[in-house]
Amino acid sequence: MPASPRPTIVDVARTAGVSKSLVSAALRGEAGVSAASRERIQNAADRLGYRTNGWAQRLVSGRSDLVGVLLTDLRNEYHTDIVNGIEDAAHEAGFGVILSHGRRDRTLLRGRLQSLIDLGVDAIIAVTGHLDATDLAPAASRVPLVVVGRPESVPDNAGWVRNDDERGARLAVAHLRGLGHERIGFAYGSARPASRARRDVYRSLVADPREFDDVRSLFSDESGLTAVFAANDRIAANVLGHAADRGIRVPEGLSVIGYDNTELAGLLRPALTSVDQPRGAMGTAAMTQVLAMLGASPPERLIVPPTLVVRGSTGAVRG
């Protein structure tokens, strides 16, 4: 059997015995509709199962009540944790969220950004370091835009929420040195701004810096490293795996510290010491800034301080 046609405002008016314009005014909560008429119209709408067309109402108002969220990689826990913070704040403010991700492809990310504009979202939160000010500027000129993360550059008219990568790196290196480690390596997977900032601090604090873009080469090095600072938790997990393959006990034979404090850090064995970016709070801050910009407030630049979460993967150096 074909599905029953969706009831329209005309059906409600006919059932209630009133005009279509009166039904429209009553369902929008406008003044000038008597209590008796409003009750009769609502009862008719309930009997028919009529629901107002939210899209049509938004077209009339010129607002969509939607925020577009552009992600570099939906599979990355860092991004999903930020989205949770965005969604919680958006829901509380009465906004819906549309997610789009570019799978770490800059061309795809540009296209997804334009698609969000074409959908008519009221604002965009870009959780990515893969697009710079040149890529983001056209969208920022159309709708309020807030960037979460650390791209090469951000448009002047866009908001920005990022982690204090320099402070986080200092926390990591200070923790290892406080445990007596001097031969500390740095493992990284990219040369993006956040990783570079962490690396630069590491270089400034370690007397004999040794850097590795391939975890396997870390274990073939003859430097006698006693600790490794990894640019993120995924890389740190890779270090732990290779250490286990080689029979190196952590932290007795090698201390390992990560960055991001994702859920993965607590699941690894030994559990991973990691620098915590408050990702949920960063998402909430981005959505709060979007709401302020929709209210005509200027964009802001917010740098969020990280903290260190110490677990079992780091310990005192052994002679």
Solvent accessible surface area in square Angstrom, and as a share of the most:
residue,aa,sasa,rsa
1,M,228,1.02
2,P,121,0.76
3,A,99,0.76
4,S,99,0.64
5,P,124,0.78
6,R,158,0.58
7,P,31,0.19
8,T,66,0.39
9,I,36,0.18
10,V,69,0.39
11,D,42,0.22
12,V,0,0.00
13,A,7,0.06
14,R,167,0.61
15,T,59,0.35
16,A,8,0.06
17,G,65,0.63
18,V,29,0.17
19,S,62,0.40
20,K,114,0.48
21,S,82,0.53
22,L,53,0.26
23,V,0,0.00
24,S,25,0.16
25,A,17,0.13
26,A,8,0.06
27,L,44,0.22
28,R,136,0.50
29,G,55,0.53
30,E,70,0.31
31,A,100,0.77
32,G,83,0.80
33,V,17,0.10
34,S,65,0.42
35,A,86,0.66
36,A,68,0.53
37,S,18,0.11
38,R,78,0.28
39,E,112,0.50
40,R,106,0.39
41,I,0,0.00
42,Q,83,0.37
43,N,69,0.36
44,A,0,0.00
45,A,3,0.02
46,D,84,0.43
47,R,163,0.60
48,L,64,0.32
49,G,41,0.39
50,Y,28,0.11
51,R,153,0.56
52,T,57,0.33
53,N,75,0.38
54,G,28,0.27
55,W,139,0.49
56,A,44,0.34
57,Q,76,0.34
58,R,78,0.28
59,L,145,0.72
60,V,135,0.78
61,S,77,0.49
62,G,65,0.62
63,R,103,0.38
64,S,10,0.06
65,D,48,0.25
66,L,20,0.10
67,V,0,0.00
68,G,0,0.00
69,V,0,0.00
70,L,0,0.00
71,L,0,0.00
72,T,2,0.01
73,D,3,0.02
74,L,70,0.35
75,R,184,0.67
76,N,22,0.11
77,E,53,0.24
78,Y,32,0.12
79,H,11,0.05
80,T,45,0.26
81,D,36,0.19
82,I,0,0.00
83,V,8,0.05
84,N,84,0.43
85,G,6,0.05
86,I,0,0.00
87,E,70,0.31
88,D,102,0.53
89,A,15,0.11
90,A,0,0.00
91,H,152,0.68
92,E,156,0.70
93,A,44,0.34
94,G,56,0.54
95,F,24,0.10
96,G,28,0.27
97,V,38,0.22
98,I,47,0.24
99,L,72,0.36
100,S,19,0.12
101,H,47,0.21
102,G,0,0.00
103,R,151,0.55
104,R,112,0.41
105,D,66,0.34
106,R,101,0.37
107,T,97,0.57
108,L,53,0.26
109,L,0,0.00
110,R,103,0.37
111,G,37,0.36
112,R,76,0.28
113,L,9,0.04
114,Q,87,0.39
115,S,52,0.34
116,L,2,0.01
117,I,13,0.06
118,D,106,0.55
119,L,101,0.50
120,G,40,0.38
121,V,6,0.03
122,D,15,0.08
123,A,0,0.00
124,I,0,0.00
125,I,0,0.00
126,A,0,0.00
127,V,1,0.00
128,T,3,0.02
129,G,18,0.18
130,H,23,0.10
131,L,1,0.01
132,D,31,0.16
133,A,25,0.19
134,T,111,0.64
135,D,16,0.08
136,L,0,0.00
137,A,42,0.32
138,P,81,0.51
139,A,4,0.03
140,A,10,0.08
141,S,83,0.53
142,R,158,0.58
143,V,27,0.15
144,P,28,0.18
145,L,0,0.00
146,V,0,0.00
147,V,0,0.00
148,V,0,0.00
149,G,10,0.10
150,R,49,0.18
151,P,3,0.02
152,E,103,0.46
153,S,46,0.30
154,V,14,0.08
155,P,9,0.06
156,D,131,0.68
157,N,70,0.36
158,A,0,0.00
159,G,0,0.00
160,W,45,0.16
161,V,0,0.00
162,R,30,0.11
163,N,5,0.03
164,D,31,0.16
165,D,2,0.01
166,E,48,0.21
167,R,112,0.41
168,G,0,0.00
169,A,0,0.00
170,R,115,0.42
171,L,57,0.29
172,A,0,0.00
173,V,1,0.00
174,A,61,0.47
175,H,33,0.15
176,L,0,0.00
177,R,104,0.38
178,G,68,0.65
179,L,48,0.24
180,G,37,0.36
181,H,3,0.01
182,E,100,0.45
183,R,129,0.47
184,I,1,0.00
185,G,0,0.00
186,F,0,0.00
187,A,0,0.00
188,Y,51,0.19
189,G,58,0.56
190,S,50,0.32
191,A,65,0.51
192,R,97,0.36
193,P,12,0.08
194,A,25,0.19
195,S,12,0.08
196,R,79,0.29
197,A,9,0.07
198,R,17,0.06
199,R,46,0.17
200,D,68,0.35
201,V,14,0.08
202,Y,0,0.00
203,R,109,0.40
204,S,88,0.57
205,L,59,0.29
206,V,10,0.06
207,A,106,0.82
208,D,82,0.43
209,P,54,0.34
210,R,87,0.32
211,E,56,0.25
212,F,17,0.07
213,D,100,0.52
214,D,50,0.26
215,V,12,0.07
216,R,148,0.54
217,S,46,0.30
218,L,9,0.04
219,F,39,0.16
220,S,80,0.51
221,D,46,0.24
222,E,163,0.73
223,S,21,0.13
224,G,44,0.42
225,L,27,0.13
226,T,22,0.13
227,A,0,0.00
228,V,0,0.00
229,F,0,0.00
230,A,0,0.00
231,A,3,0.03
232,N,47,0.24
233,D,2,0.01
234,R,126,0.46
235,I,24,0.12
236,A,0,0.00
237,A,23,0.18
238,N,72,0.37
239,V,0,0.00
240,L,16,0.08
241,G,35,0.33
242,H,37,0.17
243,A,0,0.00
244,A,75,0.58
245,D,117,0.61
246,R,116,0.42
247,G,64,0.62
248,I,60,0.30
249,R,167,0.61
250,V,21,0.12
251,P,30,0.19
252,E,60,0.27
253,G,43,0.42
254,L,8,0.04
255,S,0,0.00
256,V,0,0.00
257,I,0,0.00
258,G,0,0.00
259,Y,0,0.00
260,D,14,0.07
261,N,24,0.12
262,T,12,0.07
263,E,120,0.54
264,L,47,0.24
265,A,0,0.00
266,G,30,0.29
267,L,121,0.60
268,L,34,0.17
269,R,181,0.66
270,P,39,0.25
271,A,23,0.18
272,L,0,0.00
273,T,0,0.00
274,S,0,0.00
275,V,0,0.00
276,D,30,0.15
277,Q,6,0.03
278,P,39,0.25
279,R,25,0.09
280,G,30,0.29
281,A,59,0.45
282,M,0,0.00
283,G,0,0.00
284,T,58,0.33
285,A,27,0.21
286,A,0,0.00
287,M,0,0.00
288,T,78,0.45
289,Q,14,0.06
290,V,0,0.00
291,L,58,0.29
292,A,43,0.33
293,M,21,0.09
294,L,49,0.24
295,G,60,0.58
296,A,94,0.73
297,S,50,0.32
298,P,100,0.63
299,P,46,0.29
300,E,111,0.50
301,R,115,0.42
302,L,76,0.38
303,I,87,0.44
304,V,20,0.11
305,P,70,0.44
306,P,1,0.01
307,T,82,0.48
308,L,47,0.23
309,V,46,0.26
310,V,86,0.49
311,R,69,0.25
312,G,37,0.35
313,S,0,0.00
314,T,14,0.08
315,G,16,0.16
316,A,63,0.49
317,V,56,0.32
318,R,163,0.59
319,G,133,1.27
